[in-house]
């Protein structure tokens, strides 16, 4: 679990610091402990899936997905991409796209037509990544760190388009059992 928490902390620190959030809020022992507990719950959950991407034995990406959190999103038609994190220094190498493809496959495998996610409004890199993959803001916002909002985005699947896969993604049982 520590490897997942460490990668999450590295990725999160990179984009929140770039958006003006202080390092103390991101890397304190209490913040790290909270992230570790959250990942432990996600990995042990019966309705969430956590996948890990590795290159040459190094954890380089993580994905968490499952049912939507918000009551206004129909759980019978939508799945939520909770988090994709890629190790800084590995951005732009296809890891995030591979994890995204795994999320799209999850939607198809569970017969869901829509994906939802939240991106921090100051994380323009993430918003551009999701826009390239067909996501669009749906107008819903909620407060986030640094006096900035989280913006909800939606992806509508085209039943004729099959997601591409690349990189090595650990299967759900491997991800759950490894940490």
C-alpha positions as CSV (number, residue, x, y, z in Angstrom):
1,X,0.0,0.0,0.0
2,X,2.9,2.3,0.6
3,X,4.0,2.2,-3.0
4,X,0.5,3.4,-4.1
5,X,0.4,6.1,-1.5
6,X,3.9,7.3,-2.4
7,X,3.0,7.5,-6.1
8,X,-0.2,9.3,-5.3
9,X,1.6,11.8,-3.1
10,X,4.2,12.5,-5.8
11,X,1.6,13.1,-8.5
12,X,-0.7,15.0,-6.3
13,X,2.0,17.3,-5.0
14,X,3.2,18.1,-8.6
15,X,-0.2,19.3,-9.8
16,X,-1.4,21.0,-6.6
17,X,1.9,22.8,-6.0
18,X,1.7,24.1,-9.6
19,X,-1.8,25.4,-8.8
20,X,-0.6,27.2,-5.7
21,X,-1.4,24.8,-2.8
22,X,1.3,24.7,-0.1
23,X,3.6,21.8,0.3
24,X,2.6,21.4,4.0
25,X,-1.0,20.6,3.0
26,X,0.2,18.0,0.6
27,X,3.0,16.1,2.2
28,X,2.3,16.2,6.0
29,X,2.3,12.9,7.8
30,X,-1.4,13.3,8.5
31,X,-2.2,13.9,4.9
32,X,-0.1,10.9,3.8
33,X,-1.8,8.7,6.5
34,X,-5.2,9.8,5.2
35,X,-4.3,8.9,1.6
36,X,-3.0,5.5,2.7
37,X,-6.2,4.7,4.6
38,X,-8.2,5.8,1.6
39,X,-6.3,3.5,-0.8
40,X,-6.6,0.7,1.7
41,X,-10.4,1.1,1.7
42,X,-10.5,1.3,-2.1
43,X,-8.4,-1.9,-2.6
44,X,-10.4,-3.8,-0.1
45,X,-13.8,-2.5,-1.3
46,X,-16.1,-4.9,-3.1
47,X,-17.4,-2.2,-5.5
48,X,-14.2,-0.4,-6.4
49,X,-11.4,-1.5,-8.6
50,X,-7.8,-0.4,-8.3
51,X,-5.3,-1.1,-11.1
52,X,-1.6,-0.6,-11.1
53,X,0.7,0.1,-14.1
54,X,4.3,-1.1,-13.9
55,X,7.3,-0.6,-16.0
56,X,10.4,-2.7,-15.3
57,X,9.1,-3.6,-11.9
58,X,8.5,0.1,-10.9
59,X,5.0,1.3,-10.1
60,X,4.4,4.1,-12.6
61,X,0.6,4.6,-12.5
62,X,-2.6,3.8,-10.6
63,X,-6.2,3.9,-11.4
64,X,-9.3,3.7,-9.1
65,X,-12.8,3.4,-10.5
66,X,-16.3,2.2,-9.5
67,X,-19.8,3.5,-8.9
68,X,-20.5,7.3,-8.9
69,X,-20.2,9.2,-5.6
70,X,-22.7,11.9,-6.4
71,X,-26.5,11.2,-5.9
72,X,-27.4,13.1,-9.2
73,X,-25.4,10.5,-11.3
74,X,-27.4,7.4,-12.3
75,X,-25.4,4.3,-11.1
76,X,-27.2,2.1,-13.6
77,X,-25.7,4.0,-16.6
78,X,-22.5,5.6,-15.3
79,X,-19.2,4.6,-13.7
80,X,-16.8,6.9,-12.0
81,X,-13.1,7.3,-12.7
82,X,-12.0,8.3,-9.2
83,X,-8.3,8.8,-9.9
84,X,-5.6,8.3,-12.4
85,X,-2.1,9.1,-11.2
86,X,1.1,8.8,-13.2
87,X,4.6,9.1,-11.6
88,X,6.0,12.6,-12.5
89,X,8.8,12.1,-15.0
90,X,6.8,9.4,-16.7
91,X,4.1,11.8,-18.0
92,X,3.6,11.7,-21.8
93,X,4.7,8.1,-22.2
94,X,1.3,6.5,-22.6
95,X,0.8,5.3,-19.1
96,X,-2.2,7.5,-18.4
97,X,-3.8,6.6,-21.7
98,X,-3.4,2.9,-20.9
99,X,-5.0,3.4,-17.6
100,X,-7.8,5.4,-19.2
101,X,-8.3,2.6,-21.8
102,X,-8.7,0.2,-18.8
103,X,-11.4,2.5,-17.4
104,X,-13.2,2.6,-20.8
105,X,-13.0,-1.2,-20.9
106,X,-14.5,-1.3,-17.3
107,X,-17.5,0.7,-18.6
108,X,-18.0,-1.6,-21.5
109,X,-17.6,-4.7,-19.5
110,X,-20.2,-3.5,-17.0
111,X,-22.6,-2.2,-19.8
112,X,-22.3,1.4,-18.7
113,X,-22.6,4.2,-21.3
114,X,-21.2,7.1,-19.4
115,X,-18.1,7.9,-17.3
116,X,-17.8,10.7,-14.8
117,X,-14.8,12.2,-13.1
118,X,-13.7,15.3,-11.2
119,X,-10.7,17.3,-12.2
120,X,-9.3,20.2,-10.1
121,X,-9.9,23.4,-12.1
122,X,-6.3,24.5,-11.8
123,X,-5.0,21.2,-13.2
124,X,-5.1,22.2,-16.8
125,X,-2.8,19.3,-17.7
126,X,-5.4,16.8,-16.5
127,X,-8.3,18.6,-18.1
128,X,-6.5,18.6,-21.4
129,X,-5.7,14.9,-21.1
130,X,-9.3,14.1,-20.4
131,X,-10.6,16.4,-23.2
132,X,-8.3,14.6,-25.7
133,X,-10.0,11.3,-24.6
134,X,-13.5,12.8,-25.3
135,X,-14.5,14.1,-21.8
136,X,-16.5,17.3,-21.5
137,X,-17.4,19.4,-18.4
138,X,-21.0,18.9,-17.4
139,X,-21.4,22.2,-15.4
140,X,-21.2,20.6,-11.9
141,X,-18.6,22.0,-9.5
142,X,-17.7,21.5,-5.9
143,X,-15.2,23.2,-3.7
144,X,-11.6,22.0,-3.8
145,X,-8.2,23.0,-2.3
146,X,-6.6,26.4,-2.8
147,X,-10.0,28.2,-3.2
148,X,-10.5,26.4,-6.5
149,X,-13.2,24.0,-7.6
150,X,-13.4,20.5,-8.8
151,X,-15.0,20.4,-12.2
152,X,-17.1,17.3,-13.1
153,X,-16.6,15.9,-16.6
154,X,-18.5,13.2,-18.5
155,X,-17.5,10.7,-21.2
156,X,-20.2,9.3,-23.4
157,X,-19.2,6.0,-25.0
158,X,-19.7,5.4,-28.7
159,X,-20.6,1.7,-28.9
160,X,-18.7,1.3,-32.2
161,X,-15.3,2.6,-30.8
162,X,-13.1,0.1,-29.0
163,X,-10.5,1.4,-26.5
164,X,-6.9,0.9,-27.3
165,X,-4.6,-0.8,-24.8
166,X,-0.9,-0.3,-24.3
167,X,1.6,-0.7,-21.5
168,X,1.4,-3.3,-18.8
169,X,-1.6,-3.0,-16.4
170,X,-1.8,-5.4,-13.4
171,X,-5.1,-7.1,-13.3
172,X,-7.5,-6.3,-10.5
173,X,-6.7,-9.4,-8.3
174,X,-3.0,-8.7,-8.7
175,X,-3.4,-5.1,-7.7
176,X,-5.6,-6.0,-4.8
177,X,-3.3,-8.8,-3.6
178,X,0.0,-7.0,-4.2
179,X,-0.5,-4.2,-1.6
